[in-house]
Amino acid sequence: MKKPVKTQELDLSIASLAFGGRGVARQDGFVIFVEGAVPGDRVRAVVTHARRSYAEARVKELLNSSAERVEPKCRHFGVCGGCSWQTLSYDAQLRYKQSQVTECLGHIGGIRGFEVDEPLAAEPLWRYRNKVEFSFSAGDRGAADSVKAIGRSDASDAAIGTGLDLGFHLPGDWRRVVNIQDCLLHSETTNAIRNAVRDFARGTGLAAWEQQSETGFWRHLVLREGINTGEIMVNIVTGPGDFPDAEGFTKNLTAAFPGIASLVWSINDTRASVATGFPFTVLAGRDHIFEEICGLRFKVSPQTFLQTNTLMAERLYRKALEYAGLEGHEFVFDLYSGIGSIALLMAKSCSEILGIEIVEDAVRLARENALANSVTNSRFISGKVRAALKNIELDRRPDLVVLDPPRAGASKKEIQRVIELGAPRIVYVSCNASTLAGNAARLAEGGYQLIRTGAVDMFPHTPHIEVVSLFERS
Ligand SMILES: C[S@@+](CC[C@H](N)C(=O)[O-])C[C@H]1O[C@@H](n2cnc3c(N)ncnc32)[C@H](O)[C@@H]1O
């Protein structure tokens, strides 16, 4: 077969799933990654990109449906960029996630021969997120063209607005968003709040922020909801300028949604299209909300990280605690400690725990959270892991190091410093199996053997998976 070319149509059998979630077909030595296809499907696909050794395509027509295919539940599916695995049965999702973890560790890290726990299935499967981030965009009919371009002929126009839009980005289009009416990943209440904020923003006549011209006002909306406390945080992120009728907006929104414990407004006047990390003004309530995890109460601010699936975070942390195998006498390091979620849980089972975290506000909250939960054997240092470990003076070697880095994993130098700490055991909590695998390879070079891994599904209907791993120094 000749190399496929852009816009060419191909009939393909989908053999497997790639890391990241696309279907994989092979034709005459060519690998074709197919958006919207699941293993077992036979599809007619349109080539969207042709590279030297592989091509990318999207499904145009389903010729034969896989036994693992299910009907997507969300009305925005196929238009919205999220939850791409909704068409795969949940059993299959979990099986593929588990095999991607072991494949990453084997192929990228060269790590084999470790114990693999049964993956922990997510519960519930829908409306599980405690945080969602939406973007505003100028509503235009062009968005409907994008919908046609991604092959969703049945997308209702209701999903694509005409005024100011608020929702998730169209796949691959950072300028336009799908006007979300009901996202099944978060609660009905927070869906209603987003829709009310959109109605208000439309009524102001102010435009959405435009990246290119750096004009406009409305940028993002971040909603957080304490699943175990019912407290809601609404964070509106705008460009520079006065917030129109802030008083009326605040009064109406908090009256309509009494769960709002914190309503804050942040100004992002930079080019970076990010929704958090900026100073904010409290419009109503507090500058934080509370969430409870594993019986501990945590203060969470707009600047700080919290696992986005509260109920599965409890199971994740309990697994990390189990892997830690603490007996009570240990000195523990919690690297990338956030607001202290893991540290405060482990503190009860060890003699002393030291957290290191880059975000100062998270360190402040970790200290407050320790006090509020009567934890007296924890300390938190603010700074980058690499620098903090370099400067720290220790009179005792840690017995255990817990690592919970962001998606990019720990850097080479950070892993080197961890190895130099010489702890007999490491528990690594990862949200990205490929960076875990790279870090595991370095730990292996430093004398650490991977003993056991356990996948915990925090993100059903997406290809993401969380993994806890135990390493021991040989
Ligand atoms: C995946 S979160 C884990 C937080 C916490 N362990 C939890 O479970 O809530 C990663 C954390 O690492 C922090 N972080 C990112 N880069 C860092 C660095 N170089 N040094 C220290 N902390 C960092 C982030 O601010 C974030 O709080």
Ligand as a Chemical Component Dictionary entry (heavy atoms), coordinates in Angstrom:
data_LIG
# 
_chem_comp.id                   LIG 
_chem_comp.type                 NON-POLYMER 
_chem_comp.pdbx_formal_charge   0 
_chem_comp.three_letter_code    LIG 
# 
loop_
_chem_comp_atom.comp_id 
_chem_comp_atom.atom_id 
_chem_comp_atom.alt_atom_id 
_chem_comp_atom.type_symbol 
_chem_comp_atom.charge 
_chem_comp_atom.model_Cartn_x 
_chem_comp_atom.model_Cartn_y 
_chem_comp_atom.model_Cartn_z 
_chem_comp_atom.pdbx_ordinal 
LIG C1  C1  C 0  -0.281 15.712 41.737 1  
LIG S1  S1  S 1  -0.208 17.047 42.866 2  
LIG C2  C2  C 0  -0.134 16.145 44.388 3  
LIG C3  C3  C 0  -0.478 16.925 45.615 4  
LIG C4  C4  C 0  -0.793 16.096 46.853 5  
LIG N1  N1  N 0  0.137  15.034 47.048 6  
LIG C5  C5  C 0  -2.210 15.578 46.805 7  
LIG O1  O1  O 0  -2.414 14.369 46.702 8  
LIG O2  O2  O -1 -3.132 16.393 46.898 9  
LIG C6  C6  C 0  1.414  17.632 42.579 10 
LIG C7  C7  C 0  1.842  18.777 43.461 11 
LIG O3  O3  O 0  3.211  19.076 43.169 12 
LIG C8  C8  C 0  3.417  20.453 43.236 13 
LIG N2  N2  N 0  4.664  20.710 42.465 14 
LIG C9  C9  C 0  4.809  20.781 41.115 15 
LIG N3  N3  N 0  6.127  20.903 40.802 16 
LIG C10 C10 C 0  6.811  20.898 41.971 17 
LIG C11 C11 C 0  8.201  20.987 42.295 18 
LIG N4  N4  N 0  9.136  21.083 41.349 19 
LIG N5  N5  N 0  8.564  20.950 43.589 20 
LIG C12 C12 C 0  7.597  20.856 44.565 21 
LIG N6  N6  N 0  6.277  20.757 44.319 22 
LIG C13 C13 C 0  5.879  20.775 43.039 23 
LIG C14 C14 C 0  2.135  21.045 42.675 24 
LIG O4  O4  O 0  1.951  22.364 43.107 25 
LIG C15 C15 C 0  1.083  20.078 43.264 26 
LIG O5  O5  O 0  0.616  20.543 44.502 27 
# 
loop_
_chem_comp_bond.comp_id 
_chem_comp_bond.atom_id_1 
_chem_comp_bond.atom_id_2 
_chem_comp_bond.value_order 
_chem_comp_bond.pdbx_ordinal 
LIG C1  S1  SING 1  
LIG S1  C2  SING 2  
LIG S1  C6  SING 3  
LIG C2  C3  SING 4  
LIG C3  C4  SING 5  
LIG C4  N1  SING 6  
LIG C4  C5  SING 7  
LIG C5  O1  DOUB 8  
LIG C5  O2  SING 9  
LIG C6  C7  SING 10 
LIG C7  O3  SING 11 
LIG C7  C15 SING 12 
LIG O3  C8  SING 13 
LIG C8  N2  SING 14 
LIG C8  C14 SING 15 
LIG N2  C9  SING 16 
LIG N2  C13 SING 17 
LIG C9  N3  DOUB 18 
LIG N3  C10 SING 19 
LIG C10 C11 SING 20 
LIG C10 C13 DOUB 21 
LIG C11 N4  SING 22 
LIG C11 N5  DOUB 23 
LIG N5  C12 SING 24 
LIG C12 N6  DOUB 25 
LIG N6  C13 SING 26 
LIG C14 O4  SING 27 
LIG C14 C15 SING 28 
LIG C15 O5  SING 29 
# 
